[in-house]
Amino acid sequence: MLATTKDELIQRLHELSDPIQSYMMRADLSPSVLDRSKGVATDYAAVGAHILFQRPNDIRILGQDPMFSTTIFDMVSSGDEFRVSIPPKQRFVIGHSGTPGTSGNKLENLRPDALLTSLMIYPPDSKTDLAIIETDPERALYILLVIRHDQAEPTLARQIYFDGRTLRVSRQKTFDASGSLVSDARYSDWKNYDGVSFPSGIDIQRPKDNYEVQLSVVTMRINSPDVTAEKFILKPSPDMKVQELK
């Protein structure tokens, strides 16, 4: 294993995150849904995804049929609110990002901020977080524990795994306030995009939501001037039925 320190690992996270103010990504998105009662997973056909991101937390994900380039879904999140357009069903859903999904189709419960949680690997916030380093020589890993301490009771917020042979981030787990695992993302095949290192393979598991999403980056532009605030405005067409989740 390569020798390192907690501060050096945190600096690596800054080098990954700080240069990115926005990006435009084109990726292949492959979803799977887990039926825990039967212990089986159902894989769905990959869709072409166009993903826009802008700090601090604006994200838009457009999913298209890879053969016909028709829109399957279009979703936006700008903080607390999300909006999802589903043209094939003439549905438009508006809700709070923390609102649980109600659709029997698990993929319709996908929230744009769920992907954002995994697509960005932020360093600990010195104002709200405490970082602790763990070493796992048997698996050649360094694990950075990010603990929220700006509340009544400190809680584990994230675990960030570094490959001890390369010091690249290989995994990030995110937890809710109760300590339950919300997201488990694995990163692979890091590449250079406009001078910034970013994983081209991202596997996101959402155990509480019973689905998994695999992203394979095709193209990516960092800090493109084409990413503007107007790109994160999504409105229903006149023929759509609007559903507001409470």
C-alpha positions in Angstrom: 0.0 0.0 0.0 1.1 3.5 -0.7 1.7 5.6 2.4 -0.7 8.6 3.0 -2.4 10.6 5.6 -5.9 11.8 6.3 -5.0 15.4 5.2 -3.5 14.0 1.9 -6.7 12.0 1.2 -8.9 15.1 1.8 -6.7 17.1 -0.5 -7.2 14.5 -3.2 -11.0 15.0 -2.8 -10.5 18.7 -3.2 -8.6 18.1 -6.4 -11.4 16.0 -7.8 -14.3 18.2 -6.7 -13.1 21.8 -6.5 -12.4 22.3 -10.3 -15.9 21.2 -11.3 -18.4 24.0 -11.4 -20.6 22.3 -14.0 -20.5 19.6 -16.6 -22.3 18.0 -19.6 -22.2 14.3 -19.7 -23.5 11.7 -22.2 -23.7 8.2 -20.8 -25.3 4.8 -21.2 -27.6 4.3 -18.2 -28.5 0.7 -17.3 -31.1 0.3 -14.5 -32.0 -2.8 -12.4 -34.8 -3.4 -9.9 -34.4 -5.7 -7.0 -37.3 -7.8 -5.7 -36.2 -8.6 -2.2 -39.1 -11.0 -1.5 -37.8 -13.2 -4.3 -34.2 -12.3 -4.1 -34.0 -11.6 -7.8 -33.0 -8.5 -9.9 -34.7 -7.4 -13.1 -32.4 -5.7 -15.6 -33.8 -3.1 -18.0 -32.5 -2.1 -21.4 -29.9 0.6 -21.3 -31.0 4.2 -22.2 -28.9 7.1 -23.5 -28.6 9.6 -20.8 -27.7 13.3 -21.1 -26.8 14.7 -17.7 -26.2 18.3 -16.8 -24.8 19.5 -13.5 -24.3 23.0 -12.1 -23.2 23.9 -8.6 -24.4 23.9 -6.0 -27.0 21.2 -6.6 -28.7 21.6 -10.0 -29.0 18.4 -12.0 -30.9 17.4 -15.1 -31.1 13.9 -16.5 -32.7 13.2 -19.9 -33.2 9.6 -20.8 -33.7 8.7 -24.5 -34.5 5.5 -26.4 -31.1 4.5 -27.9 -32.6 3.4 -31.2 -35.2 6.2 -31.9 -33.8 9.0 -29.8 -37.2 9.7 -28.3 -37.4 11.0 -24.7 -38.3 8.4 -22.1 -38.0 10.6 -19.1 -36.7 14.1 -18.3 -35.9 15.0 -14.7 -34.6 18.1 -12.9 -33.7 18.8 -9.3 -32.6 22.2 -8.0 -32.3 21.7 -4.3 -35.4 20.6 -2.4 -37.8 20.3 -5.4 -37.7 17.8 -8.2 -39.7 17.6 -11.5 -40.0 14.6 -13.7 -41.5 14.5 -17.2 -42.6 11.1 -18.6 -43.7 11.8 -22.2 -44.7 8.2 -23.1 -47.3 8.3 -20.3 -48.1 12.0 -20.6 -47.2 12.4 -16.9 -45.5 15.2 -15.1 -44.5 14.7 -11.4 -43.6 17.5 -9.0 -42.4 16.8 -5.4 -40.0 17.3 -2.6 -36.7 15.4 -3.0 -37.3 13.6 0.3 -40.8 12.5 -0.7 -40.9 8.7 -1.0 -41.9 7.2 -4.3 -45.4 5.8 -4.6 -45.3 4.2 -8.1 -45.3 0.4 -8.4 -42.7 0.9 -11.1 -39.6 1.4 -9.1 -37.8 3.2 -11.9 -40.5 5.9 -11.8 -39.4 6.5 -8.2 -35.9 7.5 -9.3 -35.0 10.9 -8.1 -32.4 13.1 -9.8 -30.7 14.1 -6.5 -30.2 10.3 -5.9 -27.7 10.3 -8.8 -26.2 13.6 -7.7 -25.4 12.1 -4.3 -23.1 9.6 -6.1 -21.9 11.6 -9.1 -20.0 14.1 -7.0 -17.5 13.1 -4.4 -17.1 16.1 -2.1 -14.4 16.6 0.6 -15.6 16.9 4.2 -16.9 20.3 5.2 -14.6 21.6 8.0 -17.5 23.5 9.5 -19.9 20.6 9.9 -17.9 17.4 9.4 -15.2 15.5 11.3 -13.0 13.2 9.3 -11.4 10.0 10.6 -9.1 7.7 8.6 -9.2 3.9 8.8 -6.7 1.5 7.2 -7.6 -2.0 5.9 -4.3 -3.6 4.8 -5.9 -6.9 4.0 -8.1 -5.3 1.3 -5.5 -2.6 0.5 -7.9 0.2 1.4 -8.0 3.5 3.1 -11.4 4.5 4.4 -12.3 8.1 5.2 -15.2 8.3 7.7 -17.1 11.6 7.4 -19.1 12.3 10.6 -21.6 15.1 10.9 -21.0 16.9 14.2 -23.2 20.1 13.8 -26.2 18.4 15.4 -27.4 17.1 18.7 -25.8 13.7 18.2 -22.9 13.1 15.8 -23.8 10.6 13.0 -21.8 8.9 10.2 -22.7 10.7 7.0 -20.3 9.0 4.5 -17.6 6.4 4.0 -15.1 7.2 1.2 -12.9 4.3 0.1 -9.5 4.8 -1.5 -7.6 2.0 -3.3 -4.4 1.7 -1.3 -2.4 0.9 -4.5 -3.4 4.0 -6.4 -5.1 6.3 -3.8 -8.0 6.7 -6.2 -11.5 6.7 -4.9 -13.1 3.3 -5.4 -16.4 3.6 -3.5 -18.6 6.0 -1.5 -21.3 5.1 0.9 -23.9 7.6 2.1 -26.0 7.3 5.2 -29.2 9.0 6.5 -29.6 10.6 9.9 -30.6 7.2 11.4 -27.4 5.5 10.2 -29.2 3.5 7.4 -27.3 3.0 4.1 -28.9 5.2 1.4 -26.5 5.0 -1.4 -23.5 2.7 -2.3 -21.5 3.9 -5.3 -18.5 2.2 -6.9 -16.2 4.0 -9.2 -13.9 2.6 -11.9 -11.9 3.5 -15.1 -10.9 7.0 -14.1 -10.2 9.2 -17.1 -9.1 12.8 -17.8 -11.9 15.1 -19.0 -10.8 18.7 -19.7 -7.9 18.3 -17.2 -10.1 16.9 -14.4 -10.1 13.3 -13.3 -13.5 11.6 -13.3 -14.7 8.0 -13.2 -16.1 6.7 -16.5 -17.8 3.8 -14.8 -20.2 4.4 -11.9 -22.4 1.7 -10.2 -25.0 3.2 -7.9 -27.0 1.0 -5.6 -29.9 2.4 -3.6 -30.8 -0.5 -1.2 -33.7 1.3 0.5 -35.3 2.1 -2.9 -34.6 -1.4 -4.3 -32.9 -0.3 -7.5 -29.4 0.0 -9.0 -28.1 2.2 -11.8 -25.0 1.7 -13.8 -23.5 4.6 -15.7 -20.9 4.3 -18.5 -19.7 7.7 -19.5 -19.4 8.2 -23.3 -18.4 11.9 -23.4 -18.0 14.6 -20.8 -17.3 18.4 -20.9 -16.2 20.1 -17.7 -17.3 23.7 -17.0 -18.9 24.1 -20.4 -20.4 27.6 -21.1 -23.4 25.8 -22.5 -24.6 24.8 -19.0 -26.8 27.7 -18.0 -29.5 28.3 -15.4 -32.2 28.1 -18.1 -31.2 24.5 -18.8 -32.6 23.5 -15.4 -36.1 24.7 -16.0 -38.6 21.9 -16.8 -42.3 22.6 -17.5 -45.1 20.2 -18.4 -46.5 20.3 -21.9 -50.3 21.2 -22.2 -51.3 17.6 -22.8 -49.6 16.2 -19.6 -51.3 15.2 -16.4 -49.6 16.9 -13.5 -49.2 15.0 -10.2 -47.9 16.8 -7.1 -46.5 14.5 -4.4 -47.1 15.5 -0.8 
